[in-house]
Amino acid sequence: MAERHIDELSGTETTGHEWDGLRELNTPLPRWWLWIFYVTIVWSILYWIAYPAWPMVSSYTKGMFAYSAREEGLKAFEAGKAARAEVGGALQNASLDQIQSTPALLEFAQGQGKASFGDNCAPCHGLGATGGPGYPNLNDDDWMWGGTLDDIYTTLQYGIRSGHDDARDSGITGMTAFGADGILETDQIASVVNYVRSLSGLETDSGLDLAAGQTLFIDNCSACHGEDGKGMLELGAPNLTDGIWLYGSSPAAMIETVTNGRKGVMPAWSGRLDDVTVKSLAVYVHNLGGGK
């Protein structure tokens, strides 16, 4: 029988193992820790028996309860899909005004519209729909083609200069390039831009004649924007008096617009998204704050 050895510093018996003069203290794990460890072993065995656990060649052990997290997830998905289809069917049959005035339909449309906006519209208009140069801010009250529910729905359906037969401005005309097409000279463009800036209270060039700019505006621009510059929704001609500028309000940006025109394009979503989604988008955009 090996002689017992007690460590001089700790007073603890050693195990008899020694490495390069270092002895291992005999300090076993606490009893409570060992019992917890044994319980986990028993628990794992019971779990193997009760639930799916062991992979086999083409399947796996099903366990006594045959529980499957995947199957439960699929059931929940199908249940959600069925509920969505039910409300979606109601949206399909409801008018835009009915959706707007029915809390349950409005809530569903808002949720679906927000998700669809993020997937399809945010790349141009931004996730917050604040837009950018050439892409309208959908939170304000400035609407080139109208901001009612029906107006927004029609714009979403057919787009703007999208090539669709029913698109807004389907003739692909856009704004005339007064400089590039030789209609106005450079000094005339500067004069009319100076007058347009005065309509919305922007700083003007005192060296340019506002009256001459007004005359040029009436002769060349009023057919679309009106003599008062407040635009025409049916033509998609923006209001030039409200201080909201799609392509920027600097003199250089405005001269560029008049010189080369603008022909912004928005896709038609009716061929890409189902009608329920288009309706949801129309309701969502209308309720961002700028809808009329």
Residue pairs with C-beta under 8 A, 6 or more apart in sequence:
2 16
4 13
5 13
5 14
5 16
5 23
6 12
6 13
6 14
7 13
7 14
7 23
7 25
10 25
12 25
12 26
12 27
13 25
13 26
14 23
14 24
14 25
14 26
15 23
15 24
15 25
15 26
16 24
17 23
17 24
18 24
47 53
48 54
48 61
48 63
49 63
49 64
50 63
50 64
50 65
51 63
51 64
51 65
51 67
52 60
52 61
52 62
52 63
52 66
52 67
52 68
53 60
53 61
53 63
54 60
54 61
87 104
87 105
87 108
88 108
88 276
90 105
91 99
91 105
91 108
91 109
91 276
91 279
91 280
92 275
92 276
92 279
94 102
94 105
96 149
96 150
96 153
96 279
96 282
96 283
97 149
98 105
99 105
99 106
99 109
99 279
99 283
100 106
100 149
100 283
100 286
106 283
108 280
109 279
109 280
109 283
109 284
110 280
110 283
110 284
110 287
112 276
112 277
112 280
112 284
113 277
113 280
113 281
113 282
113 283
113 284
113 285
114 284
116 273
116 277
116 280
116 281
116 284
117 125
117 129
117 281
117 284
117 285
118 127
120 269
120 272
120 273
120 281
121 129
121 281
122 129
124 131
124 135
125 131
125 132
125 135
125 136
125 137
125 138
126 132
126 135
128 139
129 137
129 138
129 139
129 285
129 288
130 137
130 138
130 139
131 137
131 138
133 246
133 247
133 248
134 246
134 247
134 262
134 264
135 246
136 142
136 144
136 246
137 244
137 290
138 285
138 288
138 290
139 288
139 289
139 290
140 244
140 289
140 290
141 147
141 290
141 292
142 238
142 239
142 242
142 244
142 290
143 151
143 233
143 290
143 292
144 231
144 233
144 236
144 237
144 238
144 246
145 151
145 154
145 155
145 160
145 168
145 233
145 236
146 152
146 155
146 233
146 292
147 286
147 290
147 291
147 292
148 286
148 291
148 292
149 282
149 283
149 286
149 291
151 233
152 282
152 285
152 286
152 291
153 278
153 279
153 282
154 168
155 168
155 266
156 269
156 270
156 278
156 281
156 282
156 285
157 166
157 268
157 269
157 270
157 278
158 164
158 166
158 167
158 168
158 268
158 270
159 167
159 168
159 265
159 266
159 267
159 268
159 269
160 167
160 168
160 169
160 236
160 264
160 265
160 266
161 167
161 168
161 169
161 170
161 172
161 174
161 263
161 264
161 265
161 266
162 265
162 266
162 267
162 268
163 172
163 268
164 170
164 268
164 270
164 271
167 268
168 236
168 266
169 235
169 236
172 263
173 263
174 261
174 262
174 263
174 264
175 224
175 257
175 261
175 262
175 263
176 183
176 261
177 259
177 260
177 261
178 184
178 189
178 220
178 258
178 259
178 261
179 186
179 189
179 258
179 259
179 260
180 259
180 260
180 261
181 261
183 220
184 192
184 216
184 220
184 258
188 216
189 255
189 258
189 259
190 205
190 208
190 255
191 208
191 209
191 212
191 213
191 216
192 213
192 216
192 217
192 220
192 221
192 258
193 213
193 251
193 254
193 255
193 258
194 204
194 205
194 208
194 210
194 213
195 204
195 210
195 213
195 214
195 216
195 217
196 213
196 217
196 221
196 229
196 240
196 254
197 203
197 204
197 249
197 251
197 254
198 204
198 210
198 213
199 229
199 240
199 241
200 240
200 241
200 242
200 243
200 249
201 243
202 243
202 249
204 210
205 251
217 225
217 229
218 227
221 229
222 229
224 231
224 232
224 235
224 237
225 231
225 232
225 237
225 238
225 239
225 240
226 232
226 237
228 241
229 239
229 240
229 241
230 239
230 240
230 241
231 237
231 238
231 239
231 240
238 244
238 246
243 249
245 253
245 254
246 262
246 264
247 253
247 254
247 256
247 257
247 262
248 254
269 277
269 278
269 281
270 278
273 281
285 291
